[in-house]
């Protein structure tokens, strides 16, 4: 196990990932998963750029063989079989896609009206953007006049 320091796409070598091994040993041929990316370690280079076959704990290493560039700070873990690693990476990728879809979901005016009628909408926070202070203040004043104080 360990942590990703940085990752990038190198034109000649593919995805290059700098890892810091924290527990155990990492060797060429090991199967690792980090975030939603997985792969078999094809080559490893130490901090001086020399090829190494195995590294131990607290050793930084440059790894080739992942199928993507993970975020810095992600944890990586070694798996026994490539099938397990791929399934874990695919599951994590699916979760990331679902979370990003939820974040991008916009609410329509019809949906706001429907929720107000049902009573599930208590407050509507707005961000008002404008180019001149006077127009923003006029818009804010007219919106405040529209607001309804709950007597409940």
Helices and strands as residue ranges (DSSP letters): E 2-10, E 14-21, E 26-27, E 31-34, E 37-45, E 51-52, E 54-55, E 59-66, E 75-79, H 82-104, H 109-118, H 133-146
